[in-house]
Amino acid sequence: MPINPGDLAGTANLTFSDEFNTLSLWNGQGGKWSTSDSWDNKAGYTLSGNGEQQWYLNDQYAPTQAVKPWTVSNGVLDITASAATPDMKPLIHDQNYTSGQINTFHSFSQTYGYFEMKAELPSGAGLWPAFWLLPKDQSWPPEIDVMEQLGQDPNKFYATVHSAASGDHTQVSTPVSTTDLTSGFHTYGVDWEADNITWYLDGKQVCEAATPTDLHSPMYMIANLAVGGYWPGSPTSAGDFPATMQVDYIHAYSAKPDGAATGPTQSGPVQAADAAALPDSQPIVQTQDPVSAPASTAIPEPVAAIGPAIPATTPSLSVPSAELAAPASSAEGDRFRFAGPADTHDRHIGHAVDGQAYLDMTSLIRSAGRHGGADTSAAQTDQGQSGHDHFDFSPDGWGGTGANHAQQSASHHHADVWSL
């Protein structure tokens, strides 16, 4: 049965709740919220495919632990973006800002249901707060953006669903005009059902879209404050920093079967909007390359290299597969270079950091088969679902038993990571 945000006790079962009376961060064994991405990049990360200017810090990474973008006080979580200090910049790939995101990749995911955040958003050009869902299997698209907002336009937010069901990345995005979202707390919710997705502001329906055919698997929740990017543009005033998104709670619910509840229930407070939330227009249906998707914070990618990036070219996605040279060393801090044959493009990776080597580019070669052998060091790709590819690297060749053997998922606009 559909979930009614005005009657959550009668139509839904509470499956996840954080009132932020304390801050429960993932420590590798427990905790609600991870401050790294789904690839567990230890040094933090940024979404360079969006042109973002912040570095999302990881609370588990010692060199940057002095800066804490996530704090809790009086039952409210603050996610704060700040200008990076000169001594911090070398630790965050020379990004201009530090910020935070939290996600439930390790602790919670769910297929269908109602997901809601109550928050007060920051104001200021270039600020980009969001609450969104990504697939637990790390594919992309699909994606559901419960809310994205641009700090220079406080009376509007965007509700979006992304899909690759057609074979291309498409999105249906609705701009929603409402009261000033930076001057008080509001609830942002989405009811994701098997056939339909419905967005809510302060308990009132604002738009809906059909559920894409590739959106029927578990998803996890993310809340973040981005800075800059191709869509929001750059900040224009140093006086806007530090900037803070305040979060009162985040809840998730599953639809209650017709009849009695099957688990605990809770009704989140529904706050009436000061002005009716009406879409500016009909939903905008777009088909585009993921790198240029203007209305999405969801280009999930492992972190780029720590330290100066090596310039890289961007290959065609149709180039033939190739064996790639192995790194000469895997010592901490070394820089390596992968190079393909003449009909492909160079591969580069950057420093080895905490046992991982980070690729200093945002492209890859797709391949239909395996390459390398027992006596040959090679990197191999197999084309995967939704444009994602699986990489295996081993100094002992494909299927080798060396300590460097690892597997990661990546997309042509993502940086790629191998464990060392």
C-alpha positions as CSV (number, residue, x, y, z in Angstrom):
1,M,0.0,0.0,0.0
2,P,1.3,3.6,-0.7
3,I,2.8,5.4,2.3
4,N,1.0,8.5,3.5
5,P,3.4,11.0,5.2
6,G,0.4,12.5,7.0
7,D,-0.4,9.1,8.5
8,L,2.9,7.3,8.9
9,A,1.7,5.4,12.0
10,G,-1.2,4.0,9.9
11,T,0.6,3.3,6.6
12,A,4.2,2.6,7.4
13,N,6.7,0.8,9.7
14,L,9.8,2.7,10.9
15,T,12.9,0.9,9.7
16,F,15.6,3.5,10.3
17,S,15.7,6.5,12.6
18,D,18.4,9.0,13.8
19,E,17.3,11.9,15.9
20,F,20.9,13.0,16.3
21,N,21.0,13.1,20.0
22,T,24.4,11.6,19.6
23,L,26.7,11.2,16.5
24,S,27.0,7.5,15.5
25,L,29.8,7.2,13.0
26,W,30.8,4.0,11.3
27,N,34.1,2.7,12.7
28,G,34.6,-0.4,10.6
29,Q,32.4,-2.6,12.8
30,G,29.5,-0.5,13.9
31,G,27.8,2.9,13.7
32,K,25.0,4.4,11.6
33,W,26.8,6.8,9.4
34,S,29.9,6.5,7.2
35,T,31.8,9.7,6.4
36,S,33.7,8.0,3.5
37,D,32.1,6.9,0.3
38,S,31.0,3.4,-0.6
39,W,34.5,2.5,-1.7
40,D,35.8,3.4,1.8
41,N,38.4,5.8,0.6
42,K,40.5,6.4,3.7
43,A,41.7,9.9,2.9
44,G,38.3,11.3,1.9
45,Y,37.1,12.2,-1.5
46,T,35.5,14.7,-3.9
47,L,33.1,14.3,-6.8
48,S,35.3,15.8,-9.5
49,G,32.9,14.6,-12.2
50,N,30.6,17.4,-11.0
51,G,33.4,20.0,-10.8
52,E,32.9,20.2,-7.0
53,Q,35.3,22.3,-5.0
54,Q,35.0,20.7,-1.6
55,W,36.8,17.7,-0.1
56,Y,34.6,15.3,2.0
57,L,36.6,14.5,5.0
58,N,36.7,11.0,6.5
59,D,36.6,10.9,10.3
60,Q,38.8,7.8,10.3
61,Y,41.7,9.5,8.5
62,A,44.2,10.8,11.1
63,P,45.9,13.6,9.1
64,T,42.6,15.5,8.7
65,Q,40.9,14.6,12.0
66,A,41.4,18.1,13.4
67,V,38.7,19.4,11.2
68,K,35.2,18.0,11.9
69,P,32.5,18.9,9.5
70,W,29.9,16.9,11.4
71,T,28.9,17.9,15.0
72,V,25.8,17.3,17.1
73,S,24.3,19.7,19.6
74,N,20.8,19.7,21.2
75,G,19.5,17.0,18.9
76,V,20.7,18.6,15.6
77,L,23.4,17.5,13.3
78,D,25.5,20.3,11.7
79,I,27.3,19.5,8.4
80,T,29.7,22.4,7.9
81,A,31.6,23.5,4.8
82,S,34.6,25.7,5.5
83,A,37.4,27.4,3.5
84,A,40.4,25.1,3.6
85,T,43.5,26.4,5.5
86,P,46.9,26.5,3.7
87,D,48.2,23.6,5.8
88,M,45.0,21.5,5.0
89,K,45.2,22.0,1.3
90,P,48.0,19.5,0.6
91,L,46.0,16.9,2.5
92,I,42.9,17.3,0.4
93,H,44.2,17.4,-3.2
94,D,44.4,21.2,-3.1
95,Q,40.6,21.6,-2.9
96,N,39.4,25.0,-1.7
97,Y,36.9,23.8,0.9
98,T,36.4,21.0,3.5
99,S,32.9,19.6,4.0
100,G,31.1,16.5,5.1
101,Q,28.7,13.9,4.0
102,I,27.1,11.0,5.8
103,N,25.7,7.8,4.4
104,T,24.2,4.5,5.5
105,F,26.1,2.3,3.0
106,H,27.4,0.0,5.7
107,S,24.4,0.1,8.1
108,F,21.2,0.4,6.2
109,S,19.6,-0.1,2.8
110,Q,16.1,-0.8,1.6
111,T,14.0,-1.5,-1.5
112,Y,11.0,0.9,-1.7
113,G,9.6,2.9,1.2
114,Y,9.4,6.5,2.5
115,F,12.6,8.4,3.2
116,E,12.6,11.7,5.0
117,M,15.0,14.3,6.3
118,K,14.1,17.4,8.4
119,A,16.7,20.1,7.8
120,E,17.4,23.8,7.6
121,L,19.5,24.6,4.5
122,P,22.4,27.2,4.2
123,S,22.3,30.2,2.0
124,G,25.0,31.5,-0.2
125,A,26.1,31.2,-3.9
126,G,27.8,27.9,-4.7
127,L,26.4,25.9,-1.8
128,W,24.7,22.6,-2.8
129,P,23.0,20.6,0.0
130,A,21.4,17.3,-0.9
131,F,19.5,14.3,0.5
132,W,19.6,11.3,-1.9
133,L,19.6,7.6,-2.5
134,L,22.1,5.4,-4.3
135,P,22.1,1.6,-5.1
136,K,23.7,-0.7,-2.5
137,D,25.3,-2.7,-5.3
138,Q,27.3,0.5,-6.3
139,S,25.8,0.7,-9.8
140,W,24.9,4.1,-11.2
141,P,22.5,5.2,-12.4
142,P,19.8,4.8,-11.0
143,E,19.6,7.4,-8.3
144,I,16.8,9.2,-6.4
145,D,17.4,12.8,-5.3
146,V,15.0,13.5,-2.6
147,M,16.2,17.1,-2.5
148,E,18.9,19.2,-4.1
149,Q,19.1,22.9,-3.5
150,L,21.3,25.8,-4.7
151,G,22.2,28.3,-1.9
152,Q,21.8,31.3,-4.2
153,D,18.1,30.3,-4.8
154,P,16.6,29.7,-1.3
155,N,13.0,29.5,-2.5
156,K,13.5,26.4,-4.8
157,F,14.7,22.8,-4.6
158,Y,14.9,20.0,-7.1
159,A,13.4,16.5,-7.0
160,T,15.0,14.1,-9.5
161,V,15.1,10.5,-10.5
162,H,18.0,9.1,-12.7
163,S,17.9,5.9,-14.7
164,A,19.8,3.9,-17.3
165,A,16.8,1.7,-18.2
166,S,16.8,3.1,-21.8
167,G,20.5,2.3,-22.3
168,D,21.4,6.0,-21.8
169,H,21.5,8.1,-18.7
170,T,18.2,9.9,-18.4
171,Q,16.7,12.0,-15.6
172,V,13.3,13.4,-14.7
173,S,13.8,16.5,-12.6
174,T,11.2,18.9,-11.2
175,P,12.1,22.3,-9.8
176,V,9.8,23.1,-6.8
177,S,9.2,26.7,-5.8
178,T,8.3,27.3,-2.1
179,T,9.0,29.3,0.9
180,D,12.6,30.3,2.0
181,L,14.2,27.0,2.8
182,T,17.2,28.6,4.6
183,S,15.1,30.3,7.3
184,G,13.7,27.4,9.2
185,F,13.4,23.6,9.3
186,H,11.5,21.7,6.6
187,T,10.9,18.0,5.9
188,Y,11.9,16.6,2.5
189,G,10.5,13.2,1.7
190,V,10.1,10.7,-1.1
191,D,7.8,7.6,-1.3
192,W,9.5,5.2,-3.6
193,E,7.1,2.4,-4.7
194,A,7.4,-0.3,-7.3
195,D,5.4,1.7,-9.9
196,N,5.6,5.3,-8.8
197,I,7.9,7.8,-7.0
198,T,6.3,10.7,-5.1
199,W,8.1,13.7,-3.5
200,Y,6.9,15.6,-0.5
201,L,7.8,18.9,1.2
202,D,6.5,19.4,4.7
203,G,4.2,16.4,4.2
204,K,2.6,17.9,1.1
205,Q,3.0,16.2,-2.3
206,V,4.9,18.3,-4.8
207,C,5.6,16.0,-7.8
208,E,5.8,12.4,-8.9
209,A,7.3,10.3,-11.6
210,A,7.0,6.7,-12.8
211,T,9.5,4.3,-11.3
212,P,12.2,3.3,-13.8
213,T,12.6,-0.4,-14.6
214,D,16.1,-0.4,-13.2
215,L,15.0,1.0,-9.8
216,H,13.9,-2.1,-7.9
217,S,17.0,-2.9,-5.7
218,P,18.1,-1.8,-2.3
219,M,19.3,1.8,-1.9
220,Y,21.1,3.6,0.9
221,M,20.8,7.2,2.1
222,I,23.2,10.1,1.8
223,A,23.1,13.7,3.2
224,N,25.8,16.1,2.2
225,L,26.8,19.7,1.7
226,A,28.7,20.3,-1.6
227,V,30.5,23.5,-2.6
228,G,30.8,24.7,-6.1
229,G,30.4,22.7,-9.3
230,Y,29.3,22.9,-12.9
231,W,25.6,23.4,-11.8
232,P,25.7,25.7,-8.7
233,G,28.8,27.6,-9.8
234,S,31.5,28.9,-7.5
235,P,31.0,30.7,-4.2
236,T,31.1,34.5,-4.6
237,S,31.5,35.6,-0.9
238,A,34.0,34.5,1.7
239,G,31.5,35.7,4.2
240,D,29.2,32.7,3.4
241,F,31.7,30.4,5.2
242,P,31.6,28.5,7.3
243,A,28.2,27.3,5.9
244,T,26.1,24.8,7.7
245,M,23.3,22.4,6.8
246,Q,21.4,21.6,10.0
247,V,19.6,18.2,10.2
248,D,17.0,17.5,12.9
249,Y,16.4,13.9,11.9
250,I,16.6,11.3,9.1
251,H,13.9,8.5,9.0
252,A,13.1,5.6,6.7
253,Y,9.9,3.6,6.6
254,S,8.6,0.6,4.8
255,A,5.0,0.3,3.6
256,K,2.8,-1.4,6.1
257,P,1.0,-4.5,4.8
258,D,-2.7,-4.1,4.6
259,G,-3.7,-4.8,8.2
260,A,-1.6,-4.8,11.4
261,A,2.0,-3.4,11.6
262,T,4.8,-5.9,11.4
263,G,7.3,-3.8,13.4
264,P,7.8,-0.6,15.4
265,T,6.1,2.5,13.9
266,Q,6.8,6.1,14.4
267,S,5.3,9.2,12.9
268,G,7.8,11.9,12.1
269,P,6.6,15.5,12.7
270,V,5.0,17.1,9.6
271,Q,5.5,20.9,9.4
272,A,3.1,22.9,7.3
273,A,4.9,25.0,4.7
274,D,4.4,28.8,4.9
275,A,3.6,28.8,1.2
276,A,2.2,26.1,-1.0
277,A,5.0,24.1,-2.7
278,L,4.1,24.1,-6.4
279,P,6.3,23.0,-9.2
280,D,7.6,25.7,-11.5
281,S,6.6,23.6,-14.5
282,Q,6.1,20.0,-15.6
283,P,8.9,17.6,-14.8
284,I,12.0,18.2,-17.1
285,V,12.9,15.0,-18.9
286,Q,16.6,14.9,-19.9
287,T,18.9,12.5,-21.7
288,Q,22.5,13.3,-21.3
289,D,26.0,12.1,-20.5
290,P,26.5,11.5,-16.8
291,V,29.5,13.8,-16.6
292,S,27.4,16.8,-17.7
293,A,24.3,16.0,-15.6
294,P,23.6,19.4,-14.0
295,A,21.0,18.3,-11.5
296,S,22.8,15.5,-9.8
297,T,25.2,15.2,-7.0
298,A,25.4,11.5,-7.6
299,I,28.4,10.7,-9.6
300,P,29.9,8.4,-7.0
301,E,33.6,8.0,-7.5
302,P,36.6,6.8,-5.5
303,V,39.0,9.6,-4.5
304,A,41.6,11.1,-6.8
305,A,45.2,10.9,-5.9
306,I,46.6,12.8,-3.0
307,G,49.2,15.2,-4.3
308,P,49.6,16.8,-7.7
309,A,47.6,15.1,-10.4
310,I,49.3,13.8,-13.5
311,P,47.7,15.2,-16.6
312,A,45.6,12.5,-18.4
313,T,43.8,12.2,-21.7
314,T,40.2,11.0,-22.1
315,P,39.8,8.0,-24.3
316,S,36.9,6.9,-26.4
317,L,34.7,4.4,-24.7
318,S,35.0,2.1,-27.8
319,V,38.7,1.7,-27.9
320,P,39.9,-2.0,-27.9
321,S,41.0,-3.7,-24.7
322,A,44.6,-3.7,-23.8
323,E,47.2,-5.2,-21.4
324,L,48.5,-2.5,-19.2
325,A,52.0,-2.3,-17.7
326,A,52.3,-3.1,-14.0
327,P,53.6,-0.6,-11.5
328,A,57.3,-0.8,-10.9
329,S,56.8,-0.7,-7.1
330,S,54.1,-0.6,-4.5
331,A,56.0,1.3,-1.8
332,E,54.1,3.9,0.2
333,G,54.0,7.2,-1.5
334,D,55.4,6.0,-4.9
335,R,53.9,7.3,-8.1
336,F,53.1,4.8,-10.9
337,R,52.1,5.0,-14.5
338,F,50.0,2.5,-16.5
339,A,50.6,2.7,-20.2
340,G,48.6,0.9,-22.9
341,P,49.7,0.2,-26.5
342,A,49.5,2.8,-29.2
343,D,45.8,2.4,-30.0
344,T,44.8,3.2,-26.5
345,H,45.5,6.1,-24.1
346,D,47.9,6.3,-21.2
347,R,46.9,5.2,-17.7
348,H,48.2,7.0,-14.7
349,I,47.8,6.5,-11.0
350,G,49.1,8.7,-8.2
351,H,50.5,8.2,-4.8
352,A,50.1,5.0,-2.8
353,V,48.3,6.1,0.3
354,D,47.5,3.8,3.2
355,G,47.9,0.8,1.1
356,Q,45.9,2.0,-1.9
357,A,47.0,3.4,-5.2
358,Y,44.8,6.2,-6.7
359,L,44.3,6.7,-10.4
360,D,44.9,10.3,-11.4
361,M,42.4,10.4,-14.2
362,T,38.7,9.9,-14.8
363,S,38.5,7.5,-17.8
364,L,39.0,3.9,-18.5
365,I,39.0,1.3,-21.4
366,R,36.1,-1.1,-21.7
367,S,36.9,-4.6,-22.5
368,A,34.9,-7.7,-23.4
369,G,37.5,-10.3,-22.3
370,R,40.3,-11.1,-19.9
371,H,43.9,-10.3,-20.5
372,G,47.2,-11.1,-18.9
373,G,48.6,-14.4,-17.8
374,A,50.6,-16.2,-15.2
375,D,53.8,-14.4,-16.3
376,T,52.4,-11.1,-17.3
377,S,51.3,-8.2,-15.0
378,A,48.1,-6.8,-16.3
379,A,45.0,-4.7,-15.6
380,Q,41.8,-6.2,-17.0
381,T,38.3,-4.9,-17.5
382,D,34.9,-6.6,-18.0
383,Q,32.0,-4.5,-19.1
384,G,29.4,-4.5,-16.3
385,Q,25.9,-3.2,-15.8
386,S,24.9,0.4,-16.1
387,G,28.1,1.4,-17.7
388,H,30.2,0.2,-14.8
389,D,33.3,-1.9,-15.3
390,H,35.2,-4.3,-13.0
391,F,38.9,-3.9,-12.7
392,D,41.3,-6.5,-11.5
393,F,45.0,-5.8,-11.0
394,S,47.7,-8.2,-9.8
395,P,51.5,-8.2,-10.3
396,D,51.2,-11.9,-10.8
397,G,48.8,-11.5,-13.8
398,W,45.1,-12.1,-14.1
399,G,43.9,-14.3,-11.3
400,G,47.3,-14.0,-9.5
401,T,47.7,-14.6,-5.8
402,G,49.9,-11.6,-4.9
403,A,49.0,-9.1,-2.2
404,N,48.1,-6.5,-4.8
405,H,45.1,-8.4,-6.2
406,A,41.9,-6.5,-5.8
407,Q,38.6,-5.7,-7.5
408,Q,36.8,-2.5,-7.7
409,S,33.9,-1.0,-9.7
410,A,34.3,2.1,-11.8
411,S,32.6,4.1,-14.5
412,H,34.2,6.0,-17.4
413,H,33.8,9.3,-15.4
414,H,35.1,7.9,-12.2
415,A,38.6,7.7,-10.7
416,D,39.6,4.0,-10.1
417,V,41.3,2.4,-7.1
418,W,43.5,-0.7,-6.7
419,S,44.6,-2.0,-3.3
420,L,48.4,-2.3,-3.0
